[in-house]
Amino acid sequence: MGFRIRILTYARPVHPLLIVAAGGYGALVGALLARPVYRFAVPAGEPWRDTCPAGHRLTGRVAAGWLGVGRCAGCPPTAARPGAATGTALATAGCCAALAAAVGSRPELVVWLLAAPVMVLLATVDLAVQRLPDPLTLPLAGGLLVGLGVAAPLPGAGGSWPGALLGGLALGACYLLLFVINPNGMGFGDVKLALSVGVALGWYGWPAVLAGTFVGFLLAAGYGTALVIAGRAGRRTAVPFGPFMALGALAGLTLAGLAS
């Protein structure tokens, strides 16, 4: 009840221009995720894609061809897939705008805005092929720790760096235990992603860790139940958990940002 009252009595001014700027940033960066989504979205055990569906080698000036709206330079314009770029742009813009609205101008907002596109990329790839790429999961956790370490001593910081570290270790350990108990129900990629989620939520304390984790499991359970009811999955069908971990983290950060 106390947590709810704090949210309802939230009175910190919201800066509309900050929200618009964060959403615009998210849209621009999110549009560039179409190419890495395509390159990373391969089944486990297969190498990352380095050619387009027509066989042209993927190159480019941005991040050695790893970022872009998805169009291959060797294919005609009609071969472009704008839908992929639009989807990631909208998702990233929404996440960034929501974080800006909740956190405001606190120093950690910069860290969340840098991490949001990576989380959208991971969630999208996991939803497509049930795989969380190693080149993204552990570097994300390290980047969050470094970024929050820089933000912690700045004026107006709303969290605790030791709390972030403990949150990452605790949630990672919990997911590791679930993986050991039931490897078929929890992938090791989820364990590595849990480090990042725990670091982010732990910045605001244990209530945020618990709330974000609970929301993630609740959404995953609802999604799996809906698939079973629709006849598109059985009780033992594997469900990609990364997207729901990301949504749980977003919910936890939003609630904690409003309450702090």
C-alpha positions in Angstrom: 0.0 0.0 0.0 2.9 2.3 0.8 4.4 1.8 -2.6 1.1 2.6 -4.2 0.6 5.8 -2.2 4.0 7.0 -3.3 3.1 6.6 -6.9 -0.2 8.3 -6.5 1.3 11.3 -4.7 4.1 11.6 -7.3 4.6 15.4 -7.9 7.9 15.7 -9.7 7.3 17.8 -12.8 7.3 16.0 -16.1 9.1 17.7 -18.9 7.2 17.2 -22.2 10.2 18.1 -24.3 12.3 15.5 -22.6 9.7 12.9 -23.3 9.4 13.9 -27.0 13.2 14.0 -27.4 13.6 10.6 -25.8 10.8 9.2 -28.0 12.4 10.7 -31.1 15.8 9.3 -30.2 14.2 5.9 -29.7 12.5 6.0 -33.1 15.8 6.9 -34.9 17.9 4.3 -33.1 15.1 1.7 -33.3 14.9 2.0 -37.0 18.5 0.9 -37.3 17.8 -2.3 -35.4 16.2 -4.0 -38.4 19.5 -5.2 -39.8 20.9 -6.6 -36.5 17.6 -8.3 -35.9 17.9 -10.0 -39.3 21.6 -10.9 -38.7 21.1 -12.3 -35.2 17.8 -14.1 -35.8 19.2 -17.5 -36.6 18.6 -20.8 -34.8 21.0 -21.8 -32.1 24.2 -23.3 -33.4 24.2 -21.4 -36.7 26.5 -18.5 -37.5 25.2 -15.0 -37.7 23.9 -14.0 -41.1 26.4 -12.1 -43.3 24.3 -12.1 -46.5 20.9 -10.9 -47.5 18.2 -13.4 -48.7 19.4 -12.9 -52.3 22.9 -13.8 -51.3 24.5 -10.3 -51.4 27.1 -9.7 -48.7 25.9 -7.3 -46.1 28.1 -4.2 -45.8 27.7 -0.6 -44.8 29.3 2.4 -43.2 27.4 2.2 -39.9 29.0 -0.2 -37.5 30.6 -2.2 -40.3 27.2 -3.0 -41.7 25.6 -4.2 -38.5 23.2 -1.3 -38.1 20.7 -0.2 -40.7 17.0 -0.2 -41.7 17.5 -3.6 -43.3 17.8 -2.8 -47.0 20.6 -4.5 -48.9 22.6 -2.2 -51.1 22.7 -4.8 -53.8 19.0 -5.3 -54.0 16.4 -3.0 -55.7 14.4 -0.7 -53.5 11.3 -3.0 -53.9 13.2 -5.6 -51.9 13.4 -3.5 -48.8 11.4 -4.5 -45.7 10.3 -1.3 -44.0 8.0 -3.1 -41.7 10.8 -4.5 -39.6 12.4 -1.1 -39.2 9.0 0.4 -38.3 8.3 -2.2 -35.7 11.6 -1.8 -33.9 11.4 2.0 -34.2 7.9 2.1 -32.6 8.9 -0.3 -29.8 12.1 1.6 -28.9 10.4 5.0 -29.1 7.7 3.8 -26.8 10.2 2.4 -24.3 12.4 5.5 -24.3 9.4 7.9 -23.9 8.0 5.9 -21.0 11.3 5.8 -19.2 11.8 9.6 -19.7 8.3 10.2 -18.4 8.9 8.1 -15.3 12.6 9.0 -14.5 12.7 12.6 -15.7 16.0 14.3 -15.9 17.9 12.1 -13.4 21.4 11.1 -14.5 20.4 7.4 -14.8 18.0 8.2 -17.7 21.0 8.4 -20.1 21.9 4.8 -19.1 18.3 3.6 -19.6 18.1 5.3 -23.0 21.3 3.6 -24.1 20.2 0.2 -22.9 16.7 0.3 -24.2 17.6 -0.3 -27.9 19.7 -3.3 -26.9 16.8 -4.8 -24.9 14.4 -4.3 -27.8 16.9 -6.0 -30.1 17.3 -9.0 -27.7 13.5 -9.3 -27.2 12.9 -9.2 -30.9 15.5 -11.8 -31.7 14.3 -14.1 -28.9 10.7 -13.8 -30.1 11.8 -14.8 -33.6 14.2 -17.7 -32.9 14.2 -18.2 -29.1 17.8 -17.2 -28.9 19.5 -14.4 -26.9 22.9 -13.6 -28.6 25.9 -13.7 -26.3 27.5 -10.7 -28.0 24.7 -8.6 -26.4 23.7 -10.2 -23.1 26.9 -10.0 -21.0 28.2 -6.7 -22.5 24.8 -5.2 -21.7 25.2 -6.1 -18.0 28.7 -4.7 -17.9 27.6 -1.6 -19.7 24.8 -1.0 -17.2 27.2 -1.4 -14.3 29.7 1.0 -15.8 27.0 3.6 -16.8 25.3 3.5 -13.4 28.7 3.7 -11.7 29.2 7.0 -13.5 25.6 8.2 -12.8 25.7 7.3 -9.0 27.8 10.2 -7.7 26.1 12.8 -9.9 23.5 15.2 -8.4 19.9 14.0 -8.6 20.8 10.3 -9.1 17.8 8.2 -7.9 19.4 4.9 -7.1 22.3 3.0 -5.6 25.2 1.4 -7.5 25.8 -1.3 -4.8 22.1 -2.1 -5.0 22.4 -2.5 -8.8 25.3 -4.9 -8.3 23.5 -6.9 -5.7 20.3 -7.0 -7.8 22.2 -8.3 -10.8 23.9 -11.0 -8.8 20.7 -12.0 -7.0 18.5 -12.2 -10.0 21.2 -14.0 -12.0 21.6 -16.6 -9.3 17.8 -17.1 -9.1 17.6 -17.7 -12.8 20.6 -20.0 -12.7 18.9 -22.1 -10.1 15.8 -22.3 -12.3 17.9 -23.3 -15.2 19.6 -26.1 -13.2 16.3 -27.4 -11.9 14.6 -27.3 -15.3 16.9 -26.7 -18.3 14.0 -27.3 -20.7 12.0 -24.5 -19.2 14.7 -21.9 -18.8 17.4 -21.2 -21.3 21.0 -20.2 -20.3 20.5 -17.0 -22.3 17.8 -16.0 -20.0 20.2 -16.5 -17.1 22.7 -14.1 -18.7 20.0 -11.6 -19.5 18.8 -11.7 -15.9 22.1 -10.1 -14.8 21.2 -7.0 -16.8 17.6 -6.9 -15.6 18.7 -7.4 -12.0 21.3 -4.6 -12.3 18.8 -2.1 -13.8 16.0 -3.0 -11.3 18.4 -3.3 -8.3 19.4 0.4 -8.9 16.1 1.3 -7.4 16.0 -1.3 -4.7 14.5 -4.7 -3.9 10.9 -3.7 -4.4 11.7 -2.8 -8.0 13.5 -6.2 -8.5 10.5 -8.1 -7.1 8.0 -6.0 -9.1 9.8 -6.3 -12.4 10.5 -10.0 -12.0 6.9 -10.7 -11.0 5.5 -8.8 -14.0 7.9 -10.7 -16.4 6.7 -14.1 -15.1 3.1 -13.0 -15.1 3.2 -11.8 -18.7 5.0 -15.0 -19.8 2.5 -17.2 -18.1 -0.4 -15.2 -19.7 1.2 -15.5 -23.2 1.8 -19.3 -22.8 -1.8 -19.8 -21.6 -3.2 -17.8 -24.5 -1.2 -20.0 -27.0 -2.5 -23.2 -25.4 -6.1 -21.9 -25.4 -5.7 -20.9 -29.1 -4.3 -24.4 -29.9 -1.0 -23.0 -31.1 1.1 -24.6 -28.3 1.0 -27.5 -25.8 1.8 -27.5 -22.1 5.5 -28.4 -22.8 6.0 -25.9 -25.7 9.0 -23.6 -25.1 8.1 -20.0 -24.8 10.7 -17.2 -25.5 11.2 -15.5 -22.1 13.4 -12.6 -23.1 10.6 -10.3 -24.3 8.8 -10.7 -21.0 11.9 -10.1 -19.0 12.3 -6.9 -21.0 8.7 -5.9 -20.4 9.0 -6.7 -16.7 12.2 -4.6 -16.5 10.4 -1.7 -18.2 7.5 -1.9 -15.8 9.7 -2.1 -12.8 11.8 0.8 -13.9 8.8 2.9 -14.7 7.1 2.2 -11.4 10.3 2.8 -9.4 11.1 5.9 -11.3 7.7 7.4 -10.6 7.9 6.4 -6.9 11.4 7.5 -6.2 
